[in-house]
Amino acid sequence: MDNNRNYDAQRPRKKVSRQTMRVRRLVALLVIALLVLILVILACKACSPKTDNKGGKDSKSKTTTTTTTAVTTTMPVPTTTIIVTTVPTTTEPVNNSDFKLDKYSFEFAVGETQMPRVLEHPEGSGEWNEMWSSSDENIATVDQYGNIKAVAPGSCQIILRDGGDQTQEVQIQITVIGSPNATTTTTANGLTADPQSTAMSAPAPAKISDPTAHYEGNTLIVNKSYPLSSSYNPNGLDPTCEEWFYKLVSAAAKEGINIFLSSGFRSYDLQQSIYNNYVNESGQAAADTFSARPGFSEHQTGLALDVNTIDDSFAGTPEAIWLENHCYEYGFIIRYPLGKDAITGYKYEPWHIRYVGSDVANQIHAMGANATLEELYNVTSQYAE
Ligand SMILES: [Zn+2]
């Protein structure tokens, strides 16, 4: 060991000529230059795909460039031709945008309001970018949330554009008729037709066709004591309930409150699979406090719906508070209020509203905070077994 160390220390250093030193320096410089070059190339690569692949803003600037070229060279823009040749498959307006709506045409009466539901926005965009306008405000007006109001008989288009990319545009065909149409008058509880007077009086829903259904007066009761038969399937929300729900949505929107439908009609079969899943997850006793057994769910009536976030985080939000204070004005009640578990059979569900019509909703409202259908009619809600 010692021997080796001594050998190393005493080993004479090799003499390096000046020329070799110069060559070495040159090589070192070249290596550094090469490294810098590689870094620059990498940096460029990292930047370039971003600008190419982004949606929204960049596709907008792209479009602008195309248009400018087209104007200066007066050449036809190929994309325009594609749009023109698209064949309409229905009588509804053609939608070439990335917006998806539930309806593209409306026929309704002077004084009434409608609101198309936006199911999809262009990629990277959303509700906040919606820009609504009317082609003729003498026929129908539209507000910033998409509430369309019929002003006078005639037809026009309501246009929805995306604020981020205004080439994204969809048209909604509006036909306004002079008096409320048949569908609204039939649900109006015998009252004919002044939309102003029916506006504050939600009719009782029509009686359902299930012969085993339990009624108290005009009010259908579905709870743990009163089930529906497994064959009862209206296959959707009751039309009156749906109509008044969207009146509620419009009214809330005018106050900056965003209420949306999360879960409406549920069939017997769907409830069965939901309930079974909960039982498997949490056991039957726990499941029974928050999920109805098949046949016992109000959602099977088509008169109940869950809005916004279906969990405890919804409680106390401005939307939940608005709903609690105003839903009765549109014929709805909070079906499972706070502290009434023993009476309704369910824990507090601020998101679950039930359409009963103005008469019953007003009665329950007058009974004070957190009153229930069970208390109004003095009925129980308990499973028989
Ligand atoms: Zn519900």
Residues whose N, C-alpha, C, O or C-beta is under 5 A from the ligand:
A	BS01	ZN	L305 D306 H352
